Amino acid sequence: MDTVLLVEDHPGQRRLLHHTLRPRYRVLEAAAPESALKLLRSERIDLVVLDMHLPPDTDGSSVGERLFASIREERLARAVVIVTSDLDQELKTRMLRAGAAGYLSKPIDPAVLKPTVERALDGDGR
């Protein structure tokens, strides 16, 4: 069974994502970059669903982008799917070029989440 790490600071959003993915995947959760990195370094994680706006984010998506870069550089997961409420096409393009396996916009539609996760895992997003 593949393991998915949800990195999302809003508890309600984490619950929705967890509930949507749980029947098919082992789901772990982190509310902050530090706890996400701890899990990534201690568990075998196949996919990270990463909110780009994590506290203490005072300048846009920089916290999420730094975490994304660490995941990719250290090869801590097979794939990363980016999540944001931004309609910023530049951010989406930048993250996909940097190796993101997919992109979801908030609010996340569970009917879109499932196939996005499946494609990311099938494509082995490295």
N, C-alpha and C positions, 0 to 999 in steps of 0.2 A: 504494500500500500504506500503510495506517495505521501510525503509530508509537505504540507503547505503552512508557511508562517505568515500570519496576518500582522502587518505593522500599521496600526491605526490607533490614534489617540482618543477617538470618540467611542465610548463603550457600546452605545447603541448600534453604531455602524459595525463594530467588531462582532457583536452578537448576530446581526443579520448575515454577515459574511460567513461566520462560523456555522450557523444553522444551514446555510445554503450549501456549503462544501462538505460538512461533516459526514453525511452518509457515504461518500465515496473516498474521502481523503482523511488522513490523520491531520488534525488542525491544531496548530500552536498559535499563541497570541503574544504580542508585545505592544505596549502603549508608547514606548519611547525608543530612540535609537540605541541607547546603552543596553537595555534589556533585549532588544533584537540582536545586537552583536553577540551578547552572551549566549543566547540560544543558537545562533548561527555557528558559533565556534564550538559548541558542545553537543549539538545534535546534527544528524544528517537531514538537511533540508533540501527538498527538491525544487520548491517554488516559493518565492516571496511575493506577496501581494503588498505593495509598498505605497502608502499614502505619502505624497510628496510634501505635504505641509504638516510637519511635526513640531511640537514645542521644543525648544524656545525659538521658534521661527519668526524672526523679526524682519527678514528681508526676502520674502517670497518663498521659493522652494529650496533654498540652499541647504537646509538640514536634510531633507529627503535626497537631494542630489549628492551630498557627501556620503550618506549611508549607501546609496546606490553604487557610488564609486568604490567604496570599501568592499561591498559584496562582490562586485566584478573583479577588482584587483586581487582579492584574496581567494576568489573562486569558492565562495561560501554557499552557493546554491546553484542548481542547474539553470534556473531561469528566474527572471524578475518581471512582474507585471506592475506597471505604474498606475497609481490611482490619484486623481486630483479633481477638484471642483473647478479648476481653471479652464477657461476656453482658449488658453494660450497655445496657439498652433506651434509657436517657436519652441516651447518647452517640450511638447509632444515629439516634434521632429528631432530635437536635440537628444532626448532620452532614447528614442528608437535607434538613432545613429550610434549611440553609445552602447547599444546592446540590449535594450529592454525587449522582452519577448512579446509585449502587448501593452495596451493602454486602455484604461477604463475611466469614464467620467462619472463624477458624483452628480446626482444620486445614482448609485449602482443598481442596475436592473438585474435581479438574479438570473433571468433568462439570457442575459448577455455575459454574466460572470462565468457561468459553467462552461460554455464553449470557449471562452477566452482562456480559461485555466487549462482546459484540455489541449488546445492548440499550443499553448506555451510549453506544456510538458511533453507533448508529442514532438515538438520541434527542438527539444533539448536546447533552450535559449542561450547556450554559451556562445 
